[in-house]
Amino acid sequence: MCGAPALEALAFTSAKCMDKRVLCVDRAVLWGHLKKTDILVYNLSEEIVNTMVECRASTWQIRLNPGEVLILTD
């Protein structure tokens, strides 16, 4: 089971996000897994949702606090 600060989620990063603390995440991919994975729902609601910033129509920017890691896996 994963927990903060080592958060786990399926997401696609964008090379355009130069700040290593910022991820650009495909919204459809993220919501697809929100519906499937309770722990991801918990982690996002507790740690990430409030820091999401809409950056494009289909993506979010997620800013991570120092020491937090969003592990990208399939």
WOZIDA-V534875 format. One record per backbone hydrogen bond with DSSP energy under -0.5 kcal/mol. CO is the residue of the C=O (numbers start at 1). NH is the residue of the N-H. E is the energy in kcal/mol with one decimal. If there is no record, write none. Layout:
co = (CO:CO)
nh = (NH:NH)
e = (E:E)
This chain:
co = (3:5:5:6:7:9:9:14:16:19:21:23:23:25:26:27:28:29:30:31:33:36:37:38:39:40:41:42:43:43:44:44:48:48:49:51:53:56:58:59:59:60:60:61:61:62:62:65:69:69:71:71)
nh = (6:7:69:3:71:11:73:17:18:22:64:25:62:60:30:31:32:33:34:35:37:38:41:42:43:44:45:46:47:48:48:49:51:52:52:63:61:59:27:55:56:25:62:53:63:23:64:68:7:71:9:73)
e = (-0.9:-1.6:-2.0:-0.5:-2.4:-0.6:-0.7:-1.8:-1.2:-2.3:-2.8:-0.6:-2.5:-2.0:-2.4:-2.8:-2.1:-1.5:-1.8:-1.6:-2.2:-0.6:-2.1:-2.6:-2.9:-2.9:-2.6:-2.5:-2.9:-0.7:-1.1:-3.8:-2.8:-0.5:-1.4:-0.8:-3.2:-0.6:-2.8:-1.1:-1.3:-2.6:-0.5:-2.4:-0.5:-1.9:-0.6:-2.4:-1.1:-0.8:-2.0:-0.6)
